[in-house]
Amino acid sequence: MKNKITLIFLLFVGLTYAQNQNPIMVKYAETITVEDMKEDLTILASDALEGRETGKRGQKMAAAYIRAHFEELGLEAPVPLGNRMSYYQDVKLKTSKVGEIYVKIDGKKLTNSKDFLYYGKGSNTDEITTEVIFLGSGSEKEFENIDVKDKSILVINSDRMKRREILNRATEKGVEMVFVVRSNTDEEFKTFIERFGKFFSRESLGLDRGEEGKEGVGAFYISPSKAGEIVGKPYEKLTKAIESFNSGELKALKKIKPKNVQYKLEFIQKKIISENVLGYLEGTDLKDELLVLTAHYDHLGIHDGKIFNGADDDGSGTVAVMDIAEAFVQAKKDGHGPRRSILFMAVTAEEKGLLGSEFYVENPIFSLESTVADLNIDMIGRIDDRELESENYVSLVGSDKLSTELHEISERMNNTYTNLFLDYTYNDENHPERIYYRSDHWNFAKNGIPVIFYTTGSHPDYHKETDTVDKIEFELMRKRAQLVFYTAWEIANRDKRLVVDKATKEN
Ligand SMILES: [Zn+2]
């Protein structure tokens, strides 16, 4: 008996489920197929594309492939370039690598990443001679006690948070350079160098905003015995002087007179251009408002001869955006074009720190004020290693953070059309992985634009050369892409623009 009731109930639910569906939307969602996705992803994640690392040949090849797809669909090229329009937005980047960096005490040259560690950007200089002042532990009181403008300071402080304050204060006061003792013994210092030396001297990549020297004062991390050499006294005299200062003897620090020190900072910088690939579909009566769909197409490149194919990360999101674009184009051809305009954007340099999307929001092609939402997809092709209720799932992040309506639409579209298990584990702002801040949607969200981030989360092949196309669950991936399509359709076609009813939490 009970089973019969359940059956009738299920039939009823199934019927209303189907009845609420808009057949036009279903028709175009069904144009997103496993075959199309497989074909595109097999190319994007092939060895020929060399792991699509930002600025490298494989990334350029991937950009050309996506661009060709957008052009073939008939999407407009929206980026002004001279007197023509382009699908590419040139993202200006700059790499910086440590060149010759040294410190000289008593004319004796010390080596970076061995005798000391330099931390900071700084531009190229010839050898500089600097006057050093001993500033104890670098407290506010010590800064007030001595004039440090245009001079270098030597401080002893093993507290990480305090050291950050010291650098900020030193920048404010116009200090030239900071010498920091952060370890209590030479032995401890050696361990520190072994642990962080590589990290500090690796090549870094950032946006090239054409401005120099705004990063704040740099710091040389030195050992206790080297600090002793700078003042020409045993290290203990320095810690004693701090104790005396703290017990009221204000002249204790001034009695320590460090020698002048020479240093050189050389960085090898290179300008790089990488490409965001943009395809634009103009809306009808509400075309001045814009919905953005994003996925990053760059990945990690080649390391130790191994190609990181990045099939899931984020080949999966990239082909989803390509195929969702195709569905909307087809609908428009049949007279069902979206009322709002849609920008399909394959983003570069995500793996380098969300740089492509950061560049876009700093140099938007369409005003951010008229941008109603960003739906961002990053890794939707796998089943992650968590225990979830169903394999038929997708994790959503950010949907309820800025717009209650967006969250409701997303839930309703899923209930009506895709029936995936929606997992919100990563949506918790206190989640240790901080996913809300870790893909391209964040650059939109921080500008007050509502976002949904779609992901299926991490797996053992994440950021490994084993993230390959043969491991993709295409049938599941297709459903996840369809949920994005339905949600996009609703956002683009509803009468009213999404209401932003929650203030931006961080900026
Ligand atoms: Zn990714």
Residues whose N, C-alpha, C, O or C-beta is under 5 A from the ligand:
A	BS01	ZN	D313 D314 D378
